[in-house]
Amino acid sequence: MESEAAYEVKVGTFEGPLELLLHLIKKNEINIYDIPIALITQQYIETLDLMKSLNLSIAGEFLVMAATLIHIKSKTLLPPSESEEGAEEEDPRQELVARLLEYQKFKDAAERLEERESLWREIFQKEPSPSELLPEEIPLTDLSLYSLLDALKNVLARIPDKKVLQVTIDELTVKDRMQFLMERLEPIESILFEDLFEGMRTRHSVVVTFLALLEVIRLGLIRVAQGDVCGPLRLFKTKNLSGEV
């Protein structure tokens, strides 16, 4: 079955383990200088488990970071050392925080360069026609793979994981669902992420549809955006959407 093969996806420029940590810090509204390492470690490992269950290809650096988080967590649980009485012991999270701050600095610089490139591209473009404008003038932010995984968790949570024998074979493939996605979006400008899975009663159909969504995003046929941090995810078709796979 097509969905059972390891699936490698690249949605954005920044998608490594540090990006995942920053995503979790932002989602939980955490002070980066005071990371609750137990909570972040748990959510980080849960995300990796979800990626594995989707057969997404996971680079070794993700597993190295998982080991690093577990090591830091174990050090925070140890009683303070008595070797140097009165001396302030170094916070085991300090090195991780430094790496995150450095990563964020380079990410911000790259995003500023990308914004400048987009600005120059718009200067030499024609003004969009009224039909090309969004019906609601809201600032939209393109989402990372980790934001999509969070949204997928909510969809899967509504589907009971029934441990029953399936007599019929589900032959749904990623290619089938890619065609389904483009047919859904062809007559409309956008659709809510959760509405895409409406009527699906099995985890298999949700997972295959999600993998198809990642593929059409990679091909530049669909983009996913969000109006604010807590707002719903929305899928928009792009000018590259042709209706054929």
Secondary structure, DSSP 8 states (H G I E B T S, - for coil): -GGGS-B----SS--SHHHHHHHHHHHTT--TTS--HHHHHHHHHHHHHHHHHTTB---HHHHHHHHHHHHHHHHHHS----SSTT-----TTHHHHHHHHHHHHHHHHHHHHHHHHHHHHHHTS----GGGS-SS----EE--HHHHHHHHHHHHHTS--------S-----HHHHHHHHHHHHTTSSEEETGGGGTT--SHHHHHHHHHHHHHHHHTTSEEEEESSTTS-EEEEE-TT--S--
